[in-house]
Amino acid sequence: MSDEDLARLQQALDAVAIVGARYSPERQKLIGK
């Protein structure tokens, strides 16, 4: 894998983590929504 591939993979993982945190019930409880 090239550095470019690794960078793309990291961006995808970051996006998944952000969406997962946004929609997880535990996170919503912490936010209070």
PyMOL Python script that loads the backbone (N, CA, C, O; Angstrom):
from pymol import cmd

cmd.read_pdbstr("""\
ATOM      1  N   MET A   1       0.849  -1.205   0.000  1.00  0.00           N
ATOM      2  CA  MET A   1       0.000   0.000   0.000  1.00  0.00           C
ATOM      3  C   MET A   1       0.881   1.249   0.000  1.00  0.00           C
ATOM      4  O   MET A   1       1.905   1.304   0.680  1.00  0.00           O
ATOM      5  N   SER A   2       0.471   2.226  -0.756  1.00  0.00           N
ATOM      6  CA  SER A   2       1.225   3.479  -0.809  1.00  0.00           C
ATOM      7  C   SER A   2       0.770   4.410   0.314  1.00  0.00           C
ATOM      8  O   SER A   2      -0.239   4.158   0.973  1.00  0.00           O
ATOM      9  N   ASP A   3       1.519   5.477   0.519  1.00  0.00           N
ATOM     10  CA  ASP A   3       1.142   6.451   1.548  1.00  0.00           C
ATOM     11  C   ASP A   3      -0.230   7.040   1.240  1.00  0.00           C
ATOM     12  O   ASP A   3      -1.005   7.348   2.145  1.00  0.00           O
ATOM     13  N   GLU A   4      -0.514   7.191  -0.044  1.00  0.00           N
ATOM     14  CA  GLU A   4      -1.805   7.764  -0.442  1.00  0.00           C
ATOM     15  C   GLU A   4      -2.949   6.827  -0.047  1.00  0.00           C
ATOM     16  O   GLU A   4      -3.995   7.273   0.423  1.00  0.00           O
ATOM     17  N   ASP A   5      -2.734   5.519  -0.244  1.00  0.00           N
ATOM     18  CA  ASP A   5      -3.753   4.535   0.146  1.00  0.00           C
ATOM     19  C   ASP A   5      -3.979   4.579   1.658  1.00  0.00           C
ATOM     20  O   ASP A   5      -5.117   4.541   2.126  1.00  0.00           O
ATOM     21  N   LEU A   6      -2.882   4.658   2.415  1.00  0.00           N
ATOM     22  CA  LEU A   6      -2.992   4.695   3.870  1.00  0.00           C
ATOM     23  C   LEU A   6      -3.731   5.951   4.324  1.00  0.00           C
ATOM     24  O   LEU A   6      -4.537   5.896   5.254  1.00  0.00           O
ATOM     25  N   ALA A   7      -3.464   7.069   3.679  1.00  0.00           N
ATOM     26  CA  ALA A   7      -4.135   8.320   4.036  1.00  0.00           C
ATOM     27  C   ALA A   7      -5.627   8.207   3.769  1.00  0.00           C
ATOM     28  O   ALA A   7      -6.443   8.661   4.571  1.00  0.00           O
ATOM     29  N   ARG A   8      -5.984   7.597   2.637  1.00  0.00           N
ATOM     30  CA  ARG A   8      -7.401   7.427   2.306  1.00  0.00           C
ATOM     31  C   ARG A   8      -8.083   6.507   3.307  1.00  0.00           C
ATOM     32  O   ARG A   8      -9.215   6.757   3.719  1.00  0.00           O
ATOM     33  N   LEU A   9      -7.388   5.440   3.698  1.00  0.00           N
ATOM     34  CA  LEU A   9      -7.949   4.501   4.667  1.00  0.00           C
ATOM     35  C   LEU A   9      -8.175   5.198   6.005  1.00  0.00           C
ATOM     36  O   LEU A   9      -9.206   4.998   6.647  1.00  0.00           O
ATOM     37  N   GLN A  10      -7.211   6.017   6.425  1.00  0.00           N
ATOM     38  CA  GLN A  10      -7.340   6.731   7.697  1.00  0.00           C
ATOM     39  C   GLN A  10      -8.516   7.700   7.660  1.00  0.00           C
ATOM     40  O   GLN A  10      -9.243   7.834   8.644  1.00  0.00           O
ATOM     41  N   GLN A  11      -8.705   8.372   6.532  1.00  0.00           N
ATOM     42  CA  GLN A  11      -9.836   9.301   6.402  1.00  0.00           C
ATOM     43  C   GLN A  11     -11.154   8.548   6.510  1.00  0.00           C
ATOM     44  O   GLN A  11     -12.100   9.027   7.134  1.00  0.00           O
ATOM     45  N   ALA A  12     -11.213   7.362   5.897  1.00  0.00           N
ATOM     46  CA  ALA A  12     -12.436   6.558   5.944  1.00  0.00           C
ATOM     47  C   ALA A  12     -12.708   6.115   7.377  1.00  0.00           C
ATOM     48  O   ALA A  12     -13.851   6.159   7.833  1.00  0.00           O
ATOM     49  N   LEU A  13     -11.669   5.690   8.089  1.00  0.00           N
ATOM     50  CA  LEU A  13     -11.846   5.256   9.475  1.00  0.00           C
ATOM     51  C   LEU A  13     -12.299   6.426  10.346  1.00  0.00           C
ATOM     52  O   LEU A  13     -13.160   6.262  11.210  1.00  0.00           O
ATOM     53  N   ASP A  14     -11.727   7.594  10.122  1.00  0.00           N
ATOM     54  CA  ASP A  14     -12.132   8.783  10.883  1.00  0.00           C
ATOM     55  C   ASP A  14     -13.603   9.099  10.635  1.00  0.00           C
ATOM     56  O   ASP A  14     -14.336   9.421  11.569  1.00  0.00           O
ATOM     57  N   ALA A  15     -14.034   9.008   9.381  1.00  0.00           N
ATOM     58  CA  ALA A  15     -15.427   9.304   9.038  1.00  0.00           C
ATOM     59  C   ALA A  15     -16.359   8.314   9.719  1.00  0.00           C
ATOM     60  O   ALA A  15     -17.405   8.699  10.242  1.00  0.00           O
ATOM     61  N   VAL A  16     -15.982   7.036   9.712  1.00  0.00           N
ATOM     62  CA  VAL A  16     -16.807   6.006  10.359  1.00  0.00           C
ATOM     63  C   VAL A  16     -16.895   6.274  11.861  1.00  0.00           C
ATOM     64  O   VAL A  16     -17.964   6.138  12.457  1.00  0.00           O
ATOM     65  N   ALA A  17     -15.776   6.655  12.468  1.00  0.00           N
ATOM     66  CA  ALA A  17     -15.757   6.928  13.906  1.00  0.00           C
ATOM     67  C   ALA A  17     -16.649   8.116  14.246  1.00  0.00           C
ATOM     68  O   ALA A  17     -17.369   8.090  15.245  1.00  0.00           O
ATOM     69  N   ILE A  18     -16.602   9.156  13.418  1.00  0.00           N
ATOM     70  CA  ILE A  18     -17.416  10.353  13.655  1.00  0.00           C
ATOM     71  C   ILE A  18     -18.899  10.019  13.551  1.00  0.00           C
ATOM     72  O   ILE A  18     -19.688  10.411  14.410  1.00  0.00           O
ATOM     73  N   VAL A  19     -19.277   9.295  12.500  1.00  0.00           N
ATOM     74  CA  VAL A  19     -20.687   8.929  12.316  1.00  0.00           C
ATOM     75  C   VAL A  19     -21.129   7.987  13.428  1.00  0.00           C
ATOM     76  O   VAL A  19     -22.232   8.124  13.955  1.00  0.00           O
ATOM     77  N   GLY A  20     -20.276   7.030  13.787  1.00  0.00           N
ATOM     78  CA  GLY A  20     -20.619   6.085  14.846  1.00  0.00           C
ATOM     79  C   GLY A  20     -20.840   6.797  16.175  1.00  0.00           C
ATOM     80  O   GLY A  20     -21.781   6.482  16.903  1.00  0.00           O
ATOM     81  N   ALA A  21     -19.973   7.759  16.492  1.00  0.00           N
ATOM     82  CA  ALA A  21     -20.104   8.507  17.743  1.00  0.00           C
ATOM     83  C   ALA A  21     -21.372   9.352  17.720  1.00  0.00           C
ATOM     84  O   ALA A  21     -22.048   9.496  18.738  1.00  0.00           O
ATOM     85  N   ARG A  22     -21.688   9.907  16.557  1.00  0.00           N
ATOM     86  CA  ARG A  22     -22.856  10.782  16.446  1.00  0.00           C
ATOM     87  C   ARG A  22     -24.146  10.007  16.677  1.00  0.00           C
ATOM     88  O   ARG A  22     -25.089  10.530  17.271  1.00  0.00           O
ATOM     89  N   TYR A  23     -24.191   8.755  16.205  1.00  0.00           N
ATOM     90  CA  TYR A  23     -25.449   8.010  16.269  1.00  0.00           C
ATOM     91  C   TYR A  23     -25.504   6.967  17.382  1.00  0.00           C
ATOM     92  O   TYR A  23     -26.508   6.269  17.520  1.00  0.00           O
ATOM     93  N   SER A  24     -24.440   6.849  18.178  1.00  0.00           N
ATOM     94  CA  SER A  24     -24.459   5.844  19.239  1.00  0.00           C
ATOM     95  C   SER A  24     -25.310   6.323  20.413  1.00  0.00           C
ATOM     96  O   SER A  24     -25.241   7.494  20.786  1.00  0.00           O
ATOM     97  N   PRO A  25     -26.112   5.429  21.001  1.00  0.00           N
ATOM     98  CA  PRO A  25     -26.983   5.797  22.133  1.00  0.00           C
ATOM     99  C   PRO A  25     -26.190   6.343  23.319  1.00  0.00           C
ATOM    100  O   PRO A  25     -26.631   7.286  23.977  1.00  0.00           O
ATOM    101  N   GLU A  26     -25.017   5.754  23.595  1.00  0.00           N
ATOM    102  CA  GLU A  26     -24.224   6.226  24.728  1.00  0.00           C
ATOM    103  C   GLU A  26     -23.836   7.686  24.543  1.00  0.00           C
ATOM    104  O   GLU A  26     -23.888   8.476  25.486  1.00  0.00           O
ATOM    105  N   ARG A  27     -23.454   8.031  23.344  1.00  0.00           N
ATOM    106  CA  ARG A  27     -23.044   9.402  23.045  1.00  0.00           C
ATOM    107  C   ARG A  27     -24.239  10.348  23.206  1.00  0.00           C
ATOM    108  O   ARG A  27     -24.099  11.442  23.753  1.00  0.00           O
ATOM    109  N   GLN A  28     -25.407   9.925  22.731  1.00  0.00           N
ATOM    110  CA  GLN A  28     -26.594  10.776  22.838  1.00  0.00           C
ATOM    111  C   GLN A  28     -26.955  11.005  24.305  1.00  0.00           C
ATOM    112  O   GLN A  28     -27.394  12.094  24.675  1.00  0.00           O
ATOM    113  N   LYS A  29     -26.770   9.979  25.139  1.00  0.00           N
ATOM    114  CA  LYS A  29     -27.054  10.134  26.569  1.00  0.00           C
ATOM    115  C   LYS A  29     -26.114  11.175  27.174  1.00  0.00           C
ATOM    116  O   LYS A  29     -26.533  12.005  27.980  1.00  0.00           O
ATOM    117  N   LEU A  30     -24.834  11.124  26.780  1.00  0.00           N
ATOM    118  CA  LEU A  30     -23.863  12.078  27.314  1.00  0.00           C
ATOM    119  C   LEU A  30     -24.207  13.501  26.893  1.00  0.00           C
ATOM    120  O   LEU A  30     -24.087  14.436  27.684  1.00  0.00           O
ATOM    121  N   ILE A  31     -24.629  13.657  25.653  1.00  0.00           N
ATOM    122  CA  ILE A  31     -24.986  14.988  25.149  1.00  0.00           C
ATOM    123  C   ILE A  31     -26.288  15.465  25.791  1.00  0.00           C
ATOM    124  O   ILE A  31     -26.471  16.660  26.025  1.00  0.00           O
ATOM    125  N   GLY A  32     -27.184  14.527  26.072  1.00  0.00           N
ATOM    126  CA  GLY A  32     -28.449  14.877  26.717  1.00  0.00           C
ATOM    127  C   GLY A  32     -29.571  15.106  25.733  1.00  0.00           C
ATOM    128  O   GLY A  32     -30.563  15.758  26.063  1.00  0.00           O
ATOM    129  N   LYS A  33     -29.431  14.573  24.510  1.00  0.00           N
ATOM    130  CA  LYS A  33     -30.486  14.766  23.511  1.00  0.00           C
ATOM    131  C   LYS A  33     -31.426  13.571  23.526  1.00  0.00           C
ATOM    132  O   LYS A  33     -32.387  13.531  22.758  1.00  0.00           O
TER     133      LYS A  33
END
""", "prot")
cmd.dss("prot")
cmd.show_as("cartoon", "prot")
cmd.util.cbc("prot")
cmd.orient("prot")
